[in-house]
Amino acid sequence: MRKSAPVVALAAVILLAGCLGGVGTPGTDRSATPTQTATETPTVTPATSTDGSERVVAFEELNDQQQHAFRDAIDGEASFVPNTSYVNDSAGYDFEHVDSFQEHEYVRYESELYEISTHSGELYASYQIRTSVDTPGGNATVVALEDLPDRVRDEVRTAITEGEYYAPYGKWGSLPESLQDVEYVRYENETYETGYVVGDAWATVVTVEKIE
């Protein structure tokens, strides 16, 4: 379960992959990069003396969430997941706290050395609906806002009135497939070209093994 911890400045670890559903045909989001899975830490034989090595982090240097996660990993594994209202607290610890396990190869705990391994876990998704005023071509499909399915109508209205609609990570079951064949939406005497971008984020799973 995610637990409160002191706020620290940490590197972002969420990796995105997107596709733009412009005029009903998925394309490529200019700002997105291909989805990447977490890279497992290679097995490294510790040096004769690892004290002071940048590869090792002391347990005491970890924050509260990281310490709890490390103890979970001793007994099995610990997952780091997006911190949104669509991801259950029991799914794991906040994504932003995984950095120490990715930046180091070992944790020193009670005078013992534990090797860290990471791999990708559950896949989460987000999406963003985008609209812009445009004039459709002669063969374009135009749908009145009120004729859109209930599940996306308010989201598209928000995208029109506020410039975009963003659904947080974890709302996988509500991806707007119903917009895939919608090229333009008519709303209050204006026509809007409509598309959406989908982003993927893999949970990071941490395991540790004591070095004999």
C-alpha positions as CSV (number, residue, x, y, z in Angstrom):
1,M,0.0,0.0,0.0
2,R,1.3,3.4,-0.8
3,K,2.3,5.3,2.3
4,S,3.0,9.0,2.9
5,A,6.6,10.0,2.9
6,P,8.7,13.2,3.0
7,V,8.6,15.0,-0.4
8,V,11.8,14.6,-2.2
9,A,13.0,15.7,-5.7
10,L,13.1,12.6,-7.8
11,A,13.5,11.9,-11.5
12,A,10.3,11.0,-13.5
13,V,10.1,7.4,-14.4
14,I,7.0,7.2,-16.4
15,L,7.7,6.2,-20.0
16,L,5.0,7.0,-22.6
17,A,4.0,5.6,-26.0
18,G,1.2,7.4,-27.9
19,C,-0.9,7.4,-31.0
20,L,-2.9,10.3,-32.3
21,G,-6.3,9.5,-33.6
22,G,-6.5,12.3,-36.0
23,V,-9.5,12.3,-38.4
24,G,-10.4,8.8,-37.2
25,T,-7.1,7.2,-38.1
26,P,-4.4,6.6,-35.5
27,G,-1.2,8.3,-36.3
28,T,1.9,9.2,-34.3
29,D,2.0,11.8,-31.5
30,R,5.0,14.1,-32.2
31,S,5.8,14.2,-28.5
32,A,5.5,10.5,-27.7
33,T,8.3,7.9,-27.7
34,P,7.9,4.1,-28.1
35,T,6.9,2.2,-25.0
36,Q,9.8,0.9,-23.1
37,T,9.9,-1.7,-20.4
38,A,12.0,-1.4,-17.2
39,T,15.5,-2.7,-17.7
40,E,16.6,-5.5,-15.4
41,T,19.8,-4.6,-13.4
42,P,22.6,-6.8,-14.7
43,T,24.1,-9.3,-12.3
44,V,27.4,-7.9,-11.0
45,T,29.8,-9.6,-8.7
46,P,30.5,-7.2,-5.8
47,A,34.0,-5.9,-5.3
48,T,36.0,-7.1,-2.3
49,S,35.1,-3.9,-0.6
50,T,31.9,-2.1,-1.6
51,D,31.8,0.4,1.3
52,G,31.4,3.9,-0.2
53,S,30.7,2.6,-3.7
54,E,28.1,4.5,-5.7
55,R,26.6,1.2,-6.5
56,V,25.5,0.7,-2.9
57,V,22.8,2.6,-1.0
58,A,22.5,2.2,2.8
59,F,19.0,1.3,4.0
60,E,19.1,4.3,6.3
61,E,19.4,6.6,3.3
62,L,16.1,5.4,1.8
63,N,12.9,7.4,2.5
64,D,9.9,5.8,4.3
65,Q,8.2,4.4,1.2
66,Q,11.5,3.0,-0.1
67,Q,12.3,1.3,3.3
68,H,8.8,-0.3,3.4
69,A,9.2,-1.4,-0.2
70,F,12.6,-2.9,0.5
71,R,11.2,-4.9,3.3
72,D,8.4,-6.1,1.0
73,A,11.0,-7.1,-1.6
74,I,12.9,-9.2,1.0
75,D,9.8,-11.3,1.4
76,G,8.8,-11.2,-2.2
77,E,8.6,-8.1,-4.4
78,A,7.6,-4.5,-4.3
79,S,5.7,-2.6,-7.1
80,F,5.9,1.1,-8.0
81,V,2.8,2.4,-9.8
82,P,1.3,5.6,-11.0
83,N,-0.2,7.7,-8.2
84,T,-3.7,8.5,-9.5
85,S,-7.2,8.0,-8.3
86,Y,-7.6,5.2,-10.8
87,V,-4.9,3.1,-9.3
88,N,-5.8,1.3,-6.0
89,D,-3.5,2.2,-3.1
90,S,-2.9,-1.5,-2.5
91,A,-1.3,-1.9,-6.0
92,G,2.0,-0.6,-4.8
93,Y,4.2,2.4,-3.9
94,D,4.4,5.7,-5.8
95,F,6.3,5.7,-9.0
96,E,8.4,8.7,-7.9
97,H,10.1,6.6,-5.2
98,V,11.6,3.9,-7.4
99,D,14.7,5.9,-8.3
100,S,17.0,4.6,-5.6
101,F,16.4,1.1,-6.7
102,Q,17.2,2.0,-10.3
103,E,20.3,4.1,-9.6
104,H,22.0,1.6,-7.3
105,E,22.8,-2.1,-7.6
106,Y,22.9,-3.0,-3.9
107,V,21.2,-2.1,-0.6
108,R,23.2,-2.5,2.7
109,Y,20.8,-3.6,5.4
110,E,21.7,-4.7,8.9
111,S,25.4,-5.3,7.8
112,E,24.2,-7.5,4.9
113,L,24.4,-6.7,1.2
114,Y,21.3,-7.2,-1.0
115,E,21.4,-7.2,-4.8
116,I,18.6,-5.2,-6.5
117,S,16.7,-6.4,-9.6
118,T,13.9,-4.6,-11.5
119,H,11.5,-5.7,-14.1
120,S,8.3,-4.4,-15.7
121,G,5.0,-5.2,-14.0
122,E,1.3,-4.3,-14.8
123,L,0.6,-2.0,-17.7
124,Y,-1.4,1.2,-17.0
125,A,-2.7,3.7,-19.5
126,S,-3.8,7.3,-19.9
127,Y,-5.3,9.2,-22.8
128,Q,-5.8,12.8,-23.9
129,I,-8.6,14.0,-26.3
130,R,-7.7,16.9,-28.5
131,T,-9.9,19.1,-30.6
132,S,-9.4,22.0,-32.9
133,V,-11.8,24.1,-35.0
134,D,-11.5,23.0,-38.6
135,T,-13.5,22.8,-41.9
136,P,-14.2,19.2,-42.9
137,G,-13.7,18.0,-46.4
138,G,-16.5,16.8,-48.6
139,N,-16.2,13.1,-47.6
140,A,-15.5,13.7,-43.9
141,T,-17.6,12.2,-41.1
142,V,-19.2,14.8,-38.9
143,V,-21.0,13.7,-35.7
144,A,-23.1,16.0,-33.5
145,L,-21.8,16.1,-29.9
146,E,-25.2,15.0,-28.6
147,D,-25.0,11.9,-30.8
148,L,-21.7,10.6,-29.3
149,P,-21.9,7.7,-26.8
150,D,-22.6,8.8,-23.2
151,R,-19.2,7.6,-22.0
152,V,-17.2,10.0,-24.1
153,R,-19.7,12.9,-24.7
154,D,-18.7,14.9,-21.6
155,E,-15.0,14.2,-22.2
156,V,-15.2,15.6,-25.8
157,R,-17.2,18.6,-24.6
158,T,-14.4,19.3,-22.1
159,A,-11.8,19.0,-24.8
160,I,-13.7,21.5,-26.9
161,T,-14.4,24.1,-24.2
162,E,-11.0,23.8,-22.4
163,G,-8.7,22.8,-25.2
164,E,-8.1,19.2,-24.2
165,Y,-9.3,16.4,-21.9
166,Y,-6.8,14.3,-19.9
167,A,-7.6,11.0,-18.2
168,P,-5.1,9.9,-15.6
169,Y,-3.1,6.7,-15.7
170,G,-5.0,3.7,-14.7
171,K,-8.2,4.5,-16.6
172,W,-7.5,1.7,-19.0
173,G,-11.1,0.4,-19.1
174,S,-12.3,3.8,-20.4
175,L,-10.1,4.3,-23.5
176,P,-12.1,6.2,-26.1
177,E,-12.3,3.6,-28.8
178,S,-15.7,5.0,-29.8
179,L,-13.9,8.0,-31.1
180,Q,-11.7,6.0,-33.5
181,D,-14.1,6.5,-36.5
182,V,-15.1,10.1,-35.5
183,E,-13.3,12.6,-37.7
184,Y,-15.2,15.8,-36.7
185,V,-17.6,16.8,-34.0
186,R,-20.2,19.5,-34.4
187,Y,-20.9,21.6,-31.3
188,E,-22.7,25.0,-31.0
189,N,-22.4,25.9,-34.7
190,E,-18.7,25.0,-34.9
191,T,-17.0,21.9,-36.3
192,Y,-14.0,20.5,-34.5
193,E,-11.4,18.0,-35.8
194,T,-11.1,15.3,-33.1
195,G,-8.3,12.9,-32.1
196,Y,-6.8,11.3,-29.1
197,V,-3.4,10.3,-27.7
198,V,-2.8,7.2,-25.7
199,G,0.1,6.8,-23.2
200,D,1.3,3.6,-21.6
201,A,3.1,3.3,-18.2
202,W,4.5,0.0,-16.9
203,A,4.7,-0.6,-13.2
204,T,8.3,-1.2,-12.0
205,V,8.7,-4.3,-9.8
206,V,11.7,-4.5,-7.4
207,T,13.2,-7.7,-6.0
208,V,16.3,-8.1,-3.8
209,E,18.5,-11.1,-3.0
210,K,21.0,-11.3,-0.1
211,I,24.6,-11.7,-1.3
212,E,26.1,-14.7,0.6
